[in-house]
Amino acid sequence: MPTSADKILWTCLPNGLNKAAVGGPKLRLAVLVSPRLASGSLGIFSAWPAVVQSLQFGVNIANMTATVQAARVTLDSSVALDPTLWTKFFPSSSTLVLPHSPAKTQAYRSTIDPNKFGGIQTYSVRNVASYIKSTHVGLSPTASHQLPMAADATLQKVKADLAPIATNAGGVRDAVFTRLRQARRTSKTGLHELNLDLPALSDASVHFARQYMYRTRGKVPSTKSASPPPAPATPNLDFHQKISILGDYPLILRRLSLVIDLEIPLTAAIPAESHLQLQVSGNSNLPQALSPWTAYILTDSSFTARPRSQPVTPGTGSLSGGVLDLGRVDDSHNTNAVNPFEIVQIDPDAASAKLMNLSAALERGDLLGPIGQGTVGLPALRSAGLGLIKTDRASEVEDSINAAAANNQDDWNPSATGGQPFFAEDLLRGYRVDILDETQGTTWRSLCERTGSYALSDGTVLQNTPPDEGYVKAASVTSQYSSNPSDPNLANTLSNSPLYMHESVFRWTGWSLCVARPGKTVMDDGSAGVGGTNTKNPLGLIVNFQPVPGSLPRLRFGHSYRMRLRAVDLAGGGLMLADARQPTTVSNSVVYSRFDPISPPVVILTDDVGEGESLEHLVIRSNFNPTCDRHLAPPKTSLEMAEAHGALDPFIGAGASD
């Protein structure tokens, strides 16, 4: 008999249409199996694939009285169920099973309490980038090819806005930090919202204070010891943790029957917009079933999860039809833009830190008197690829953490009729990124296509592993302290440490977003090795991915690019590259530009240096050495810079793989 404490969460994910199915069109569903074992033993999951083969599945659809019978299908041979693989990942004799508990999600909920830390710590990239842009545009040089004076109005504004934060004169920065920690903050938070009586500051001061607070972790005292810490021990992952990590590999999830593909007949009785849930039978030993409702939308060409807000307002960054709406998104850094997404070409973290340092230098110049009134140059920017940020995405993550905490309560009953359904936003695991190089044509290319090999630490190599697509995670956060139970600073874990999150969704620098760049890296033991070949992987899985040959576009200065984001659900499903054809959901065209300063040429000696000469000081004596010359050579640059200028394209060839 099943243990009453054990549960299984069966999440139904709409997965498209199969119009070529035998017997008529079918609706495809992917079912994500999420065990919640509280008994401390594997129980029925000792041989889970065999259990799945004995189960029958049905689908309940709201407003339909009868359950629709579902057939288990294998989409292709690469994801066929593999019973022997289960015992290799989860041997009954040695798999650690820690009781499932909602305590950890409750601890995360504590970290985002607005009254404790002010929510997730982040800053508005859009506001900071807009200020940097206006500073560079507004600067007035004294003459052609001359740096501006320190008294320039734009530089004086930089000093007034940022120097109090950079120097903490009079404790101004500390006062702003204190207010920022007292309530949830967004990109619209300014002096008025903080209720600060500091008339010398501006809203820009608050935006850069948030960036400074994020970058320095609010000057929390370091817990690091004088000696370097020991190498981290390989953790002994429990059953639930292993399944969570395997979520990055949909192919393996299907072979383990943790994702089950189903089909149901498409009939006229099925509503175009409704809710559905899974019904499971066929084994009396199954633990208690948690079957949440999923909202869906059915059209002539698609079958997807329904977004929470319907109908979707165009150009607002909403999720609809399996894609994110990037309509009207560009790199203008307009702080009043409706769409929260924005393209960023510079490194906002480094650029803001340099501007803060400049403001402090300008303040010191005032203290030094006239010596500080000379010419001043702005810090150099640098091109950092094409990045996509989402303004105030931390607020969405906070809402997701609160929802997850509620869904992990022991008394949660998602199966109840009329219960709150899952929407597309609740089922989002990440994004697949497509790029269109308009300079080269009209072909969209994925930055996530990959081909790889999977091997277990015992030497078993998984066969029949075709190319697939990875994804960019929808969100990731960091903490000030470790959550390792063996950490000596256990008192400072989770609930006592704020979470930190950047607004960057991804940054494309010319390579795949799902495959490491070629070359060796520093391994845990200090040796050089190729990433992904660590045999001490606690999951017992060794993966090695490479981009699909010829799949990547080229990132070149002067080329015009557009972006598109396809949503990836919890089972790794989503629209294929050829299926995402909504022209209104792609970004505006953006020209990739060079912001890096041009280095001067290298001066080369042609002879021994004579009396009074130096490398850059030439001496000519009419009665002794009437000539004195130097050669100029192009400055050195990086391989990435040469590639971005297209200098290597003639050698690569138009049809060669990137």
SVG drawing of the C-alpha trace seen along z (x, -y; Angstrom):
<svg xmlns="http://www.w3.org/2000/svg" viewBox="-21 -77 99 80">
<polyline fill="none" stroke="black" stroke-width="0.4" points="0.0,0.0 1.2,-3.5 2.6,-5.6 0.2,-8.4 3.0,-10.9 4.3,-10.3 2.9,-12.2 3.3,-12.6 2.7,-15.8 1.4,-15.2 1.8,-18.4 0.1,-18.5 1.9,-20.6 0.3,-21.3 2.8,-20.2 1.4,-21.0 -0.7,-19.3 -0.1,-16.1 -2.1,-16.6 -0.6,-13.6 -1.6,-11.1 -3.3,-7.8 -7.0,-8.1 -7.1,-11.9 -5.5,-14.9 -4.3,-14.5 -3.4,-16.9 0.0,-16.3 0.6,-16.5 3.8,-16.2 3.3,-15.1 6.0,-16.1 6.3,-13.6 7.5,-15.2 7.9,-12.8 7.5,-14.2 8.6,-11.4 8.2,-12.1 8.7,-8.5 12.5,-8.5 12.5,-5.6 12.1,-5.1 9.1,-2.8 7.3,-2.5 10.1,-4.5 12.5,-1.7 11.5,-0.5 9.5,-3.4 9.7,-2.7 8.0,0.7 5.2,-1.0 4.6,-3.6 4.1,-0.8 1.2,0.5 -0.6,-2.8 -3.6,-4.2 -4.0,-7.9 -7.0,-10.1 -7.5,-13.9 -10.2,-15.9 -11.2,-19.0 -13.3,-21.7 -16.8,-21.9 -16.6,-18.4 -18.4,-15.7 -16.4,-12.6 -12.7,-11.9 -10.8,-11.8 -8.7,-8.7 -5.0,-9.4 -2.5,-7.1 1.2,-7.0 3.4,-7.7 7.1,-7.7 7.8,-10.8 11.0,-9.1 13.3,-6.3 15.8,-8.6 13.4,-9.1 12.1,-5.6 11.7,-4.4 14.9,-2.7 14.3,-0.7 18.0,0.2 18.9,-3.5 16.7,-4.0 18.7,-1.6 22.0,-3.3 20.8,-6.7 18.8,-5.5 20.1,-2.2 17.8,-1.1 20.6,-0.1 22.5,-3.4 20.1,-6.3 19.7,-8.8 16.1,-9.9 15.6,-12.9 11.9,-13.5 10.4,-16.2 9.7,-19.2 8.3,-22.7 10.7,-24.3 13.3,-25.3 10.8,-27.1 9.5,-28.9 13.1,-30.0 13.4,-31.4 10.1,-33.3 11.7,-34.8 14.6,-36.2 12.2,-38.2 10.3,-39.7 10.1,-43.4 10.3,-44.5 13.5,-42.5 15.8,-43.0 13.6,-45.1 13.1,-42.0 15.5,-40.5 18.6,-42.8 19.0,-44.1 19.2,-47.3 17.6,-48.8 19.9,-48.3 17.7,-50.4 17.9,-53.4 21.7,-53.1 22.3,-52.6 20.1,-55.6 22.1,-57.8 25.4,-56.6 24.1,-57.3 22.9,-60.8 26.2,-61.6 28.2,-60.6 25.8,-62.4 25.6,-65.6 29.3,-66.1 30.8,-69.2 34.4,-69.0 36.3,-72.3 37.4,-71.9 37.8,-69.3 39.8,-66.4 40.0,-68.0 38.8,-66.7 36.1,-68.7 36.9,-70.8 36.2,-69.5 33.7,-72.4 31.6,-71.1 27.9,-71.1 27.5,-67.4 30.5,-66.4 29.3,-68.6 26.0,-66.8 27.8,-63.5 29.6,-64.7 26.5,-66.0 24.5,-62.9 27.0,-60.2 29.8,-61.5 27.7,-61.3 27.1,-57.6 30.7,-56.9 32.3,-58.6 29.6,-58.2 30.3,-61.8 28.2,-62.6 26.9,-59.0 24.6,-59.7 25.2,-56.3 24.4,-54.5 21.2,-56.5 20.1,-55.5 21.0,-51.9 18.9,-51.8 15.8,-53.0 16.4,-50.6 16.2,-47.7 12.9,-48.7 10.5,-48.0 10.3,-46.4 12.0,-48.6 11.4,-48.8 12.9,-50.7 10.5,-53.6 11.8,-54.0 13.3,-57.5 13.9,-60.0 10.2,-60.7 9.5,-57.0 12.3,-56.7 11.1,-59.8 14.6,-61.0 15.3,-64.6 18.5,-64.9 17.8,-67.7 21.3,-67.5 20.5,-64.0 18.5,-63.0 16.6,-59.9 19.9,-59.0 21.6,-58.9 19.1,-56.2 19.5,-54.2 23.3,-54.1 23.0,-53.4 21.0,-50.3 23.7,-49.3 26.5,-50.0 24.5,-48.0 24.1,-45.1 27.7,-45.1 29.2,-45.3 26.5,-43.2 25.7,-46.2 29.1,-46.1 28.1,-43.0 31.1,-42.0 33.0,-39.2 33.1,-35.8 36.2,-34.8 39.1,-33.6 42.7,-34.6 43.6,-31.3 42.0,-29.9 39.0,-27.7 39.4,-24.0 38.1,-22.4 34.4,-21.7 33.4,-18.1 31.4,-16.3 27.8,-16.4 25.7,-13.3 22.6,-14.3 19.3,-12.9 16.6,-11.5 14.7,-14.8 17.9,-16.8 19.0,-14.4 15.6,-14.7 15.8,-18.5 19.3,-18.5 18.1,-16.1 15.5,-18.8 18.3,-20.2 18.2,-17.1 14.7,-16.4 16.0,-13.4 17.0,-11.6 13.8,-12.6 11.8,-10.8 14.0,-7.7 13.4,-7.6 9.7,-8.1 9.8,-11.3 8.3,-13.0 5.6,-11.0 4.3,-11.9 0.5,-11.5 -1.9,-12.1 -5.7,-12.6 -8.1,-12.8 -8.9,-16.3 -12.7,-16.5 -15.1,-19.3 -16.2,-18.9 -12.9,-20.2 -13.1,-23.9 -10.7,-26.3 -9.8,-27.7 -10.2,-25.9 -8.4,-24.0 -7.2,-20.4 -5.7,-18.0 -4.4,-14.4 -6.1,-11.4 -4.0,-8.3 -5.1,-4.8 -3.9,-1.2 -1.9,-0.7 -3.3,-0.7 0.1,-1.3 0.5,-4.8 1.1,-7.5 -1.4,-10.3 -1.8,-12.1 -1.6,-15.9 -3.0,-16.8 -3.1,-20.6 -5.2,-22.2 -3.4,-23.7 -5.0,-26.6 -4.6,-26.1 -5.4,-27.7 -6.2,-25.7 -6.0,-27.2 -5.9,-25.7 -2.1,-25.7 -1.1,-25.5 -1.9,-23.9 -0.1,-25.8 -0.5,-26.9 -2.5,-30.0 -0.8,-33.2 -2.2,-34.6 -3.4,-37.8 -5.7,-37.3 -6.0,-38.9 -2.3,-39.9 -1.5,-43.5 1.1,-43.7 4.5,-45.2 4.4,-44.5 6.8,-41.6 4.0,-39.1 4.2,-35.4 1.8,-34.3 1.6,-31.5 4.8,-30.0 7.0,-33.1 7.9,-36.2 6.6,-39.5 9.7,-41.6 7.8,-44.0 9.3,-47.5 12.4,-46.3 15.6,-48.1 18.7,-49.6 17.4,-53.2 17.4,-53.0 14.1,-54.8 13.1,-54.8 9.4,-55.3 9.3,-52.3 6.3,-50.0 8.1,-46.8 10.2,-45.7 12.7,-44.0 15.7,-46.0 18.8,-45.3 22.1,-46.4 25.4,-46.5 27.7,-47.8 28.8,-46.2 26.5,-48.2 28.2,-46.9 31.7,-48.0 30.5,-51.2 28.6,-52.3 31.5,-51.5 33.9,-53.6 31.4,-56.5 31.1,-56.3 34.9,-56.4 35.0,-59.4 32.5,-61.2 34.7,-60.6 37.7,-61.9 35.9,-65.0 34.9,-65.6 38.5,-65.2 39.5,-67.7 37.4,-70.3 39.1,-69.7 42.5,-70.2 41.6,-73.5 42.6,-74.7 44.5,-71.5 41.2,-69.7 39.9,-72.1 41.8,-70.8 40.5,-68.6 38.7,-65.4 37.7,-62.4 34.9,-60.0 35.8,-56.4 36.0,-54.3 33.1,-52.0 33.4,-48.6 31.2,-46.5 30.1,-43.4 27.9,-41.6 24.2,-41.8 22.5,-41.4 18.8,-41.3 17.6,-42.6 14.2,-42.6 13.3,-45.6 12.0,-44.6 12.2,-40.9 13.1,-40.4 9.5,-41.3 8.3,-38.4 10.7,-36.0 9.5,-37.1 5.9,-36.3 7.1,-32.9 8.9,-32.1 5.7,-33.0 3.6,-30.8 6.1,-27.9 6.1,-28.2 2.3,-28.0 2.3,-25.1 4.7,-23.2 2.4,-23.2 1.3,-19.9 -2.4,-20.8 -2.1,-22.1 -4.8,-20.4 -4.4,-21.5 -6.8,-18.7 -9.9,-20.4 -12.4,-21.5 -12.3,-25.3 -8.7,-25.4 -6.3,-28.0 -4.8,-26.6 -1.2,-26.8 -0.7,-29.3 2.1,-29.6 4.2,-31.8 4.0,-29.1 5.3,-26.4 8.2,-28.4 11.7,-26.9 13.6,-29.2 14.0,-30.5 15.5,-29.5 17.1,-32.5 16.9,-33.1 18.9,-35.7 18.3,-37.2 21.3,-38.8 19.5,-41.1 22.7,-42.0 23.1,-38.4 19.5,-37.5 16.2,-36.4 17.2,-33.2 16.6,-32.9 19.3,-30.9 19.1,-29.4 21.8,-30.1 20.8,-27.0 21.1,-24.1 23.6,-21.5 24.7,-17.9 26.1,-16.0 27.1,-12.7 26.0,-11.4 28.0,-8.9 27.7,-7.6 30.6,-7.5 30.6,-3.7 31.5,-3.9 28.0,-3.4 27.5,-5.6 23.9,-6.5 23.3,-5.6 21.0,-7.4 21.4,-10.9 20.4,-13.2 20.9,-17.0 18.5,-19.0 18.1,-22.5 19.2,-23.7 17.8,-26.8 18.6,-29.9 17.2,-29.7 14.4,-32.0 15.9,-33.3 18.8,-32.5 19.8,-34.1 22.8,-34.1 23.1,-34.4 25.6,-36.0 26.2,-32.7 26.2,-29.0 23.1,-26.8 25.3,-23.7 24.1,-22.1 27.8,-21.5 28.7,-25.2 30.1,-26.6 28.1,-29.8 24.9,-27.8 23.2,-30.6 23.7,-32.9 22.0,-30.7 18.9,-31.2 16.5,-33.1 19.3,-35.3 20.8,-36.3 19.3,-38.4 19.0,-37.0 20.8,-38.9 19.7,-38.8 20.8,-40.6 18.2,-41.9 20.2,-40.3 18.4,-37.5 21.4,-36.5 24.3,-38.1 25.4,-36.8 29.1,-37.4 29.3,-35.4 29.1,-31.8 26.4,-29.4 24.4,-30.2 24.2,-26.5 27.8,-25.2 31.0,-26.3 33.6,-27.9 36.3,-25.6 39.4,-25.3 40.4,-24.1 39.3,-25.5 40.5,-25.3 39.0,-22.3 38.1,-21.9 41.5,-20.4 43.4,-23.2 44.3,-21.3 43.4,-22.2 40.7,-20.2 37.8,-20.3 34.5,-21.3 31.9,-18.5 34.4,-15.7 34.6,-15.8 34.2,-12.1 33.4,-13.3 30.1,-14.7 27.7,-13.8 24.9,-13.0 27.1,-10.3 26.5,-11.9 29.2,-13.2 28.0,-15.4 29.9,-16.9 28.0,-19.3 29.0,-21.0 27.1,-23.4 25.4,-21.9 27.8,-22.7 26.8,-25.7 23.9,-26.6 25.4,-29.8 25.1,-33.3 28.2,-35.6 28.4,-38.7 29.9,-41.5 30.2,-45.2 27.9,-47.1 25.5,-44.2 21.8,-44.6 20.2,-42.0 16.8,-41.1 16.0,-38.8 13.3,-36.3 12.6,-34.3 10.8,-30.9 9.4,-29.8 10.6,-26.4 8.3,-24.6 9.2,-22.4 9.5,-19.3 11.9,-21.1 9.1,-21.5 8.3,-24.5 8.0,-25.7 10.5,-24.5 12.7,-27.0 10.6,-26.8 7.3,-27.1 7.9,-30.5 6.7,-32.8 4.9,-35.6 6.5,-38.7 5.1,-41.1 6.9,-39.4 10.5,-40.0 12.6,-42.9 13.4,-46.0 16.5,-46.0 19.7,-46.9 23.0,-47.7 25.9,-46.1 28.4,-48.9 31.9,-49.2 32.3,-51.2 35.9,-50.3 38.4,-53.1 40.8,-52.7 44.3,-52.0 47.2,-54.1 49.6,-52.5 52.7,-50.9 56.0,-52.9 58.9,-50.7 62.6,-51.6 64.6,-51.2 68.1,-51.7 69.9,-52.1 68.8,-55.1 71.2,-58.0 72.1,-60.8 69.0,-62.6 66.6,-60.2 63.9,-58.0 61.2,-55.9 58.9,-58.8 61.5,-61.6 63.4,-62.0 66.6,-64.0 68.0,-65.2 71.5,-66.8 72.1,-68.3 75.9,-67.7 75.7,-64.2 72.5,-62.2 70.3,-64.1 67.6,-61.4 65.8,-59.8 62.7,-57.7 60.3,-55.3 58.0,-52.7 54.3,-52.6 52.6,-49.2 49.0,-48.4 48.1,-47.9 47.6,-44.4 44.0,-43.3 42.1,-40.3 40.9,-37.4 37.3,-38.3 37.8,-41.9 39.3,-40.7 36.3,-38.4 33.8,-41.1 35.4,-43.3 35.1,-40.4 38.9,-40.3 38.9,-36.5 35.8,-36.0 37.7,-35.7 39.6,-32.8 36.6,-31.2 34.5,-31.3 30.8,-32.1 29.6,-28.5 31.9,-27.3 30.7,-26.3 31.0,-28.9"/>
</svg>
